[in-house]
């Protein structure tokens, strides 16, 4: 499949919502920095659907579940986008990282996404700098120029 990027949910959300504060940065990544293939996993797909339908996240204008599916389908229909199955090795990698001393339980979903990227030799792409804490992970931190 060549080079693969696995965007975090926050990147997919910024791409799907033109009013998102990081939409322009996400588009810049897509147009100039992305790999040959950009993939969803089950958890990033579900996260995008959940956030697009969330009243607070969407600033009072949430997508209906049908509209959220439409946004997901529009992304999935792009030729560079694929769906990536999660390999069996994902679970053991997640367990290894989450067993670290002082690992915060709030990062369990991130550990899973990172473990999928690690196990499939994909580059994880996120606005969240905390992914740097996963040793050996290929990671592109999308910065926005704001502190």
Backbone as CSV, one residue per row, in Angstrom:
resi,resn,N_x,N_y,N_z,CA_x,CA_y,CA_z,C_x,C_y,C_z
1,UNK,0.825,-1.202,0.000,0.000,0.000,0.000,0.861,1.255,0.000
2,UNK,2.155,1.161,0.168,3.005,2.350,0.205,2.933,3.008,1.563
3,UNK,3.222,4.307,1.601,3.189,5.015,2.877,1.738,5.225,3.328
4,UNK,1.550,5.138,4.647,0.208,5.206,5.221,0.194,6.192,6.378
5,UNK,-0.807,7.059,6.393,-1.063,7.937,7.527,-2.349,7.495,8.208
6,UNK,-2.309,7.474,9.524,-3.495,7.194,10.326,-3.806,8.465,11.120
7,UNK,-4.718,9.296,10.624,-5.070,10.512,11.358,-5.853,10.204,12.633
8,UNK,-5.556,10.957,13.659,-6.303,10.915,14.904,-7.706,11.481,14.634
9,UNK,-8.601,11.226,15.545,-9.975,11.709,15.400,-10.007,13.225,15.257
10,UNK,-9.122,13.942,15.953,-9.147,15.402,15.875,-8.802,15.913,14.473
11,UNK,-8.011,15.188,13.733,-7.682,15.582,12.356,-8.879,15.319,11.443
12,UNK,-9.497,14.146,11.585,-10.687,13.847,10.771,-11.787,14.872,11.033
13,UNK,-11.978,15.247,12.300,-13.002,16.235,12.635,-12.698,17.573,11.979
14,UNK,-11.459,18.014,12.058,-11.074,19.288,11.445,-11.248,19.247,9.923
15,UNK,-11.008,18.104,9.317,-11.203,17.971,7.868,-12.680,17.989,7.498
16,UNK,-13.512,17.339,8.307,-14.936,17.198,7.982,-15.748,18.458,8.259
17,UNK,-15.272,19.302,9.163,-16.024,20.498,9.567,-15.307,21.758,9.092
18,UNK,-15.809,22.390,8.032,-15.157,23.602,7.516,-15.103,24.751,8.519
19,UNK,-15.946,24.708,9.555,-15.948,25.754,10.576,-15.017,25.441,11.748
20,UNK,-14.378,24.281,11.719,-13.475,23.888,12.805,-12.274,24.832,12.845
21,UNK,-11.823,25.155,14.052,-10.707,26.102,14.208,-9.422,25.639,13.527
22,UNK,-9.248,24.328,13.325,-8.031,23.811,12.700,-8.268,23.283,11.280
23,UNK,-9.388,23.667,10.683,-9.705,23.153,9.347,-8.615,23.500,8.326
24,UNK,-8.170,24.726,8.320,-7.163,25.137,7.333,-5.857,24.370,7.511
25,UNK,-5.440,24.164,8.753,-4.209,23.400,8.993,-4.372,21.958,8.562
26,UNK,-5.543,21.384,8.832,-5.811,20.007,8.409,-5.808,19.899,6.888
27,UNK,-6.379,20.868,6.211,-6.367,20.870,4.739,-4.933,20.993,4.224
28,UNK,-4.131,21.836,4.862,-2.736,21.967,4.460,-1.985,20.653,4.590
29,UNK,-2.223,19.948,5.692,-1.628,18.617,5.854,-2.064,17.716,4.704
30,UNK,-3.354,17.666,4.445,-3.918,16.784,3.419,-3.297,17.069,2.047
31,UNK,-3.179,18.330,1.722,-2.713,18.727,0.388,-1.198,18.650,0.216
32,UNK,-0.426,18.826,1.292,1.024,18.945,1.133,1.867,17.939,1.909
33,UNK,1.320,17.328,2.957,2.145,16.508,3.841,1.689,15.061,3.981
34,UNK,0.546,14.731,3.440,-0.025,13.404,3.689,0.689,12.313,2.910
35,UNK,0.533,11.102,3.419,1.088,9.911,2.787,0.233,9.534,1.566
36,UNK,0.677,8.487,0.867,-0.071,8.001,-0.294,-1.476,7.557,0.090
37,UNK,-1.581,6.881,1.227,-2.870,6.411,1.738,-3.123,7.043,3.093
38,UNK,-4.374,7.402,3.321,-4.812,7.974,4.584,-5.935,7.070,5.065
39,UNK,-5.803,6.561,6.285,-6.707,5.491,6.694,-7.553,5.821,7.916
40,UNK,-8.725,5.245,7.897,-9.583,5.173,9.066,-9.369,3.821,9.715
41,UNK,-9.587,3.750,11.007,-9.731,2.485,11.723,-11.135,2.519,12.312
42,UNK,-11.549,1.430,12.882,-12.893,1.393,13.471,-13.054,2.482,14.528
43,UNK,-12.030,2.661,15.363,-12.167,3.633,16.450,-12.141,5.075,15.942
44,UNK,-11.372,5.370,14.892,-11.377,6.740,14.364,-12.677,7.028,13.619
45,UNK,-13.232,6.017,12.953,-14.524,6.179,12.293,-15.610,6.462,13.328
46,UNK,-15.658,5.642,14.380,-16.668,5.839,15.425,-16.490,7.181,16.140
47,UNK,-15.250,7.559,16.386,-14.981,8.840,17.031,-15.453,10.006,16.190
48,UNK,-15.216,9.940,14.896,-15.664,11.019,14.016,-17.184,11.104,14.021
49,UNK,-17.867,9.985,13.886,-19.334,9.990,13.912,-19.859,10.569,15.227
50,UNK,-19.254,10.159,16.333,-19.686,10.634,17.649,-19.484,12.138,17.800
51,UNK,-18.310,12.636,17.409,-18.029,14.065,17.586,-18.845,14.945,16.646
52,UNK,-19.038,14.507,15.404,-19.855,15.297,14.478,-21.298,15.413,14.964
53,UNK,-21.751,14.445,15.754,-23.122,14.434,16.265,-23.244,15.070,17.649
54,UNK,-22.131,15.570,18.180,-22.111,16.116,19.539,-22.446,17.610,19.523
55,UNK,-23.468,17.980,20.279,-23.950,19.362,20.333,-22.849,20.336,20.776
56,UNK,-22.104,19.969,21.824,-21.055,20.851,22.353,-19.893,20.990,21.364
57,UNK,-19.408,19.878,20.856,-18.266,19.898,19.935,-18.588,20.707,18.675
58,UNK,-19.810,20.556,18.203,-20.211,21.227,16.955,-20.845,22.603,17.219
59,UNK,-20.593,23.141,18.398,-21.009,24.495,18.767,-22.482,24.760,18.478
60,UNK,-23.314,23.839,18.951,-24.759,24.007,18.829,-25.351,23.609,17.495
61,UNK,-24.522,23.139,16.571,-25.021,22.735,15.257,-24.528,21.327,14.915
62,UNK,-24.927,20.343,15.728,-24.451,18.979,15.471,-25.046,18.402,14.202
63,UNK,-24.322,17.499,13.607,-24.841,16.749,12.472,-25.833,15.719,13.017
64,UNK,-26.842,15.413,12.237,-27.681,14.270,12.573,-26.822,13.025,12.344
65,UNK,-27.208,11.884,12.908,-26.436,10.674,12.616,-26.323,10.421,11.107
66,UNK,-27.382,10.675,10.367,-27.343,10.483,8.914,-26.353,11.444,8.248
67,UNK,-26.330,12.693,8.695,-25.371,13.664,8.150,-23.936,13.289,8.510
68,UNK,-23.742,12.783,9.727,-22.401,12.352,10.141,-21.932,11.193,9.264
69,UNK,-22.831,10.246,8.996,-22.486,9.151,8.084,-22.149,9.696,6.702
70,UNK,-22.873,10.698,6.262,-22.595,11.298,4.951,-21.212,11.922,4.888
71,UNK,-20.818,12.601,5.966,-19.478,13.198,6.014,-18.407,12.111,5.996
72,UNK,-18.635,11.060,6.769,-17.694,9.935,6.776,-17.616,9.298,5.389
73,UNK,-18.766,9.026,4.791,-18.789,8.405,3.465,-18.077,9.260,2.425
74,UNK,-18.236,10.583,2.524,-17.569,11.479,1.569,-16.053,11.355,1.685
75,UNK,-15.563,11.240,2.901,-14.119,11.048,3.091,-13.682,9.673,2.603
76,UNK,-14.444,8.651,2.970,-14.091,7.274,2.579,-14.120,7.069,1.071
77,UNK,-14.926,7.849,0.367,-15.027,7.713,-1.084,-13.840,8.317,-1.827
78,UNK,-13.007,9.081,-1.134,-11.839,9.664,-1.785,-10.848,8.557,-2.128
79,UNK,-10.202,8.643,-3.296,-9.315,7.546,-3.725,-8.125,7.298,-2.809
80,UNK,-7.679,8.291,-2.078,-6.524,8.120,-1.202,-6.900,7.590,0.181
81,UNK,-8.180,7.455,0.453,-8.639,7.020,1.774,-9.012,5.537,1.744
82,UNK,-8.601,4.840,2.799,-8.898,3.415,2.919,-9.296,3.118,4.358
83,UNK,-9.772,1.911,4.570,-10.091,1.441,5.913,-9.035,0.424,6.295
84,UNK,-8.458,0.582,7.466,-7.362,-0.268,7.925,-7.853,-1.196,9.033
85,UNK,-7.773,-2.474,8.787,-8.123,-3.451,9.824,-7.037,-3.445,10.893
86,UNK,-7.435,-3.661,12.113,-6.504,-3.634,13.226,-5.877,-5.015,13.420
87,UNK,-4.562,-5.116,13.319,-3.909,-6.426,13.479,-3.949,-6.916,14.919
88,UNK,-3.787,-8.218,15.086,-3.797,-8.825,16.421,-2.718,-8.244,17.338
89,UNK,-1.602,-7.824,16.778,-0.498,-7.305,17.596,-0.833,-5.971,18.262
90,UNK,-1.905,-5.340,17.851,-2.294,-4.045,18.418,-2.515,-4.138,19.927
91,UNK,-3.211,-5.163,20.344,-3.556,-5.287,21.761,-2.320,-5.400,22.649
92,UNK,-1.356,-6.201,22.252,-0.162,-6.354,23.095,0.637,-5.053,23.162
93,UNK,0.687,-4.310,22.071,1.412,-3.032,22.090,0.698,-2.034,22.999
94,UNK,-0.617,-1.997,22.926,-1.366,-1.102,23.796,-1.147,-1.467,25.261
95,UNK,-1.182,-2.754,25.564,-0.952,-3.192,26.944,0.430,-2.765,27.429
96,UNK,1.425,-2.902,26.566,2.793,-2.517,26.936,2.849,-1.034,27.298
97,UNK,2.315,-0.190,26.427,2.359,1.253,26.684,1.525,1.645,27.899
98,UNK,0.339,1.064,28.031,-0.551,1.479,29.123,-0.130,0.914,30.481
99,UNK,0.799,-0.027,30.498,1.315,-0.569,31.757,2.419,0.304,32.352
100,UNK,2.810,1.339,31.644,3.873,2.217,32.143,3.427,2.906,33.434
101,UNK,4.377,3.142,34.344,4.028,3.854,35.576,3.405,5.219,35.260
102,UNK,2.385,5.557,35.987,1.695,6.851,35.863,0.977,7.040,34.523
103,UNK,0.725,5.934,33.795,-0.032,6.069,32.554,-1.452,6.508,32.894
104,UNK,-1.910,7.629,32.317,-3.252,8.114,32.660,-4.353,7.336,31.922
105,UNK,-5.346,6.855,32.645,-6.441,6.109,32.009,-7.146,6.900,30.904
106,UNK,-7.104,8.211,31.001,-7.749,9.042,29.973,-7.075,8.892,28.610
107,UNK,-5.905,8.272,28.578,-5.162,8.111,27.318,-5.324,6.714,26.702
108,UNK,-6.217,5.902,27.232,-6.366,4.536,26.719,-6.778,4.498,25.247
109,UNK,-7.713,5.323,24.848,-8.112,5.341,23.437,-6.946,5.791,22.563
110,UNK,-6.209,6.796,23.020,-5.029,7.240,22.270,-3.996,6.122,22.170
111,UNK,-3.831,5.363,23.248,-2.886,4.247,23.214,-3.305,3.216,22.174
112,UNK,-4.601,2.984,22.052,-5.087,2.035,21.043,-4.793,2.550,19.633
113,UNK,-5.116,3.810,19.379,-4.868,4.391,18.050,-3.371,4.345,17.738
114,UNK,-2.543,4.706,18.718,-1.086,4.659,18.529,-0.620,3.234,18.271
115,UNK,-1.182,2.276,18.988,-0.792,0.873,18.805,-1.174,0.363,17.419
116,UNK,-2.312,0.797,16.903,-2.686,0.421,15.535,-1.661,0.989,14.563
117,UNK,-1.320,2.271,14.719,-0.329,2.890,13.834,1.003,2.160,13.935
118,UNK,1.442,1.886,15.143,2.716,1.198,15.343,2.685,-0.188,14.694
119,UNK,1.621,-0.932,14.928,1.519,-2.315,14.448,1.406,-2.419,12.931
120,UNK,0.946,-1.361,12.300,0.784,-1.374,10.835,1.854,-0.535,10.126
121,UNK,2.807,-0.049,10.911,3.884,0.799,10.373,3.330,2.038,9.665
122,UNK,2.272,2.565,10.236,1.663,3.793,9.729,2.184,4.975,10.534
123,UNK,2.055,6.140,9.964,2.407,7.365,10.684,1.127,7.927,11.295
124,UNK,1.148,8.146,12.594,0.012,8.748,13.253,0.087,10.259,13.091
125,UNK,-1.035,10.881,12.775,-1.095,12.325,12.546,-2.128,12.902,13.506
126,UNK,-1.711,13.916,14.278,-2.631,14.474,15.270,-2.254,15.901,15.628
127,UNK,-3.240,16.624,16.138,-2.993,17.930,16.743,-2.532,17.763,18.194
128,UNK,-2.634,16.578,18.728,-2.315,16.265,20.118,-0.837,15.871,20.250
129,UNK,-0.069,16.696,20.924,1.368,16.436,21.061,1.679,15.268,21.986
130,UNK,0.715,14.825,22.793,0.961,13.735,23.735,1.323,12.416,23.052
131,UNK,1.041,12.286,21.767,1.424,11.057,21.072,2.937,10.879,21.044
132,UNK,3.679,11.933,21.305,5.147,11.813,21.373,5.585,10.873,22.485
133,UNK,4.708,10.625,23.445,5.050,9.781,24.590,5.003,8.291,24.285
134,UNK,4.591,7.906,23.083,4.545,6.493,22.715,5.826,6.144,21.961
135,UNK,6.734,5.469,22.651,8.067,5.160,22.113,7.981,4.351,20.826
136,UNK,8.755,4.798,19.842,8.861,4.075,18.588,7.775,4.389,17.581
137,UNK,6.833,5.261,17.939,5.729,5.601,17.056,6.165,6.630,16.011
138,UNK,5.859,6.384,14.751,6.052,7.394,13.708,4.903,8.389,13.862
139,UNK,5.245,9.656,14.089,4.237,10.638,14.483,4.470,11.974,13.802
140,UNK,3.412,12.528,13.238,3.432,13.887,12.689,2.508,14.735,13.548
141,UNK,3.105,15.674,14.262,2.334,16.601,15.097,1.962,17.813,14.260
142,UNK,0.669,17.996,14.060,0.200,19.159,13.312,0.108,20.332,14.277
143,UNK,0.968,21.297,14.080,0.948,22.490,14.920,0.141,23.573,14.226
144,UNK,-0.409,24.455,15.030,-1.301,25.470,14.476,-0.727,26.876,14.564
145,UNK,0.436,27.009,15.149,1.042,28.332,15.279,0.502,29.101,16.470
146,UNK,-0.455,28.499,17.191,-1.011,29.135,18.396,-0.524,28.366,19.598
147,UNK,-0.238,29.058,20.663,0.214,28.406,21.897,-0.941,27.973,22.746
